[in-house]
Amino acid sequence: MRRRLVEDEQLLRFRARGGDMAARDSQDLMAWPFFSLAKSRRITPIDFHMGNISIRVEATLEHGMATIWDADILIWAASQIVDARDKGLLTSRLMAATPYEILTFIGRGDAGPNYDRLKAALDRLQSTTVATSIRQPSERRRHRFSWINEWKERLDGDGRPLGIELILPDWFYSGVLDDALILTIDREYFDLTGGLERWLYRLVRKHGGRQAWGWSFDLRHLHLKSGSLSPLKRFAFELREIVRRQPLPGYRLALATDPNGRQRLTFRPDPNNPTGSRTGTRPTRRRSSRL
């Protein structure tokens, strides 16, 4: 711990850049249950095991577990890091930005309440702890971290706000720098309002990609991968509603029954919109939303 604190103090500050850039997401975060899908406060841990993958996510009573809306901040951070790296700029786990820059990128308005929601989201990301075997050289080894090591508001000598600084964990930062672990996502993702449909888009984008024949999942398997506290029956009902509405940009969903009588969710690229409407930049929408 002392060594990590010294390393954090020696980090060079990476000043986030404004302007339009593609939205990038971490495939590890897209594929596995790391966040609460509920808008209500979740304290119950996520305790997930599948094959050699294990994930334990724990929350504090004060702040609750980081949500899939809070993860928008990590998408912003990944997008900044990849864009800067591709332009030959130095990056760092220590990032500086203004709240306006973050909120604009993730499609939030700049009204006062959204600044407060941003700070609450940073608190949840910092206080939520994760222990996982993903990307560890041994099945028995676990990497434990918080989504943000620490964050602070910066002020000038007269007490005027200069922005926010945050330090990302090495586990996340290393994954972002690996090209094989990053995918570009449709900017309409930020307009999805439901936790389950947001999670489902990320999973579909990760596994379905642009494959013409798409992909499918058994509903019980999907329920397990979501980390949701909803009973399977409620989970299936909510999935049917998502299939009815077809809200996921770039994909078409359907429910089918396999020869063993198990219900499966199938998904494939939308033939009328095969790459999604906007995988790159988008105009800013001024709106308030759960963060």
Secondary structure, DSSP 8 states (H G I E B T S, - for coil): -HHHHHHHHT---EE---S---EEEEHHHHHS--SB--SS---S-EEEEETTEEEEEE--TTT---BTTTTHHHHHHHHHHHHHHHTT----SEEEE-HHHHHHHTT---SHHHHHHHHHHHHHHHH-EEEE-TT-SSTT--EEEESSSEEEEEE-TTS-EEEEEEE--HHHHHHHH-GGGEEEE-GGGGG---HHHHHHHHHHHHHHTT-TT-EEEEHHHHHHHHT--S-HHHHHHHHHHHHHH--STTEEEEEEE-TTS-EEEEEEEBTTBTT-S-SS-----------
